[in-house]
Amino acid sequence: MSGQYWFPNMPIPEIMTALNEWNISVSTEQLVRPTERFVTDVYAQFLVQVTSVTNEALGGAVENALAELDDPNPDLYKSAIAHNFLVQHVARFAAAARITDFSSKDMAYPDAERTRFILSAFINFVKFTEQCEPFVANLRQRAEQVVDEREAAASARAQIEGRLNALKAKRAEDEPRVDALRRENGHLTAHLLATKETTKAISKDIEALKVEKAAVLARKEGVLADTALLMDNVSRTRGRIVQSPERIRRNISSMGASAAEDRKTVAANEAKARELQTKVGVLAQIEKEVRSCVEQLQTIEKEAIALDASQKELADLRDSLDYRRIERSELQMKRERAHKQLANAHEKLERAARHAEERRAAAQATLDRLKDEYDDMLRERQTNDAEIEGLRGEADEIERQMGEHLRKSEGEINELLAEYWKLRHETEVYMETLANKLNMSVEEA
């Protein structure tokens, strides 16, 4: 046993008394010469007393293990598996009772001294658990809550992994489409840039044609104005001059030539207007195609944003899963440290209480012995009147010694009680500090 832990090595009568209190019947012969069957039965009853692990529960576990074996004769392994399960649980119980070197040899080849040592440790641990029943019950409840939380975390982890796998599958399924959309986006971008350059050139041509059209319209208006003025002048001149067929013929010829020239100019302007209208229609069609390309680019951008959001959600889920794993490891470490520290504190308290009890029993035995001697002296004084005076002096002396011994014993008992209450107060302060550190509520017995 490590020097860090201590518990009393109980004699055989005390072991038998303690076991009888828990309805475990043993004999002195069994403790002096222990057998494999005896220690196996006693250790199994200790498991039932503290952990509620019964033979039926172990039998169910053995049946489940045999069901998983791919062997035509599973009964060959039944006893060995049952024994291994029992040894494993008893070893865990021994580790909790601070027996760090327990092995299957202690059950298969028990030694008398070693068996009494193990039984002393087990009895000490059971009494310790009985004294700390409220705290142990609270700790078990918290352990069950931690197990439930761990199962809930495992379920949430399974759900998250399912969602993660679904997202991975969806991403793998959408990857060809994303690549195609990227390639199409590249083609559309190149086409859009080329179309933009073409649009710029066409816009420049349209602006130049608009300027030219405005100039032609201005010239046309000027020609129409000049024609109107000329018609007015002709009318006025025709009213003033004498009509001459030859002159009229020349005027008509010149006017016909002028009108033909004007018609040619108007036809050229109309052709230019039709050409401009055609170019405007082509530009409108190009504008529609550009708008369609922009809409496709917006759709691609939305899908890319949705894909980035899914990837971000996947990263958040992974971070949450890692945080849950770390938190579970920290809780397990804190629970193990709490078990160890609480066991050490209660072992110290048990040692102090047992030492005080032994001192108190010794003082009481001394008092009983002195009282018996005093009674004997009183009886002798009644039978022998002649020796009354001498015996009275001796009685006074004995009474004085008894008083001094009583005062001395009371002083020692008071010191032991003071030390006991001091240790108990320090233990309670330690347990309260430990409970505050672990966020537990410790109920006083």
Secondary structure, DSSP 8 states (H G I E B T S, - for coil): --TT-------HHHHHHHHHHTT----HHHHHS--HHHHHHHHHHHHHHHH---HHHHHHHHHHHHHH---S-GGGGHHHHHHHHHHHHHHHHHHHTT-TT--THHHHS--HHHHHHHHHHHHHHHHHHHHTHHHHHHHHHHHHHHHHHHHHHHHHHHHHHHHHHHHHHHHHHHHHHHHHHHHHHHHHHHHHHHHHHHHHHHHHHHHHHHHHHHHHHHHHHHHHHHHHHHHHHHHHHHHHS---HHHHHHHHHHHHHHHHHHHHHHHHHHHHHHHHHHHHHHHHHHHHHHHHHHHHHHHHHHHHHHHHHHHHHHHHHHHHHHHHHHHHHHHHHHHHHHHHHHHHHHHHHHHHHHHHHHHHHHHHHHHHHHHHHHHHHHHHHHH-GGGHHHHHHHHHHHHHHHHHHHHHHHHHHHHHHHHHHHHHHHHHHHHHHHHHHTT------
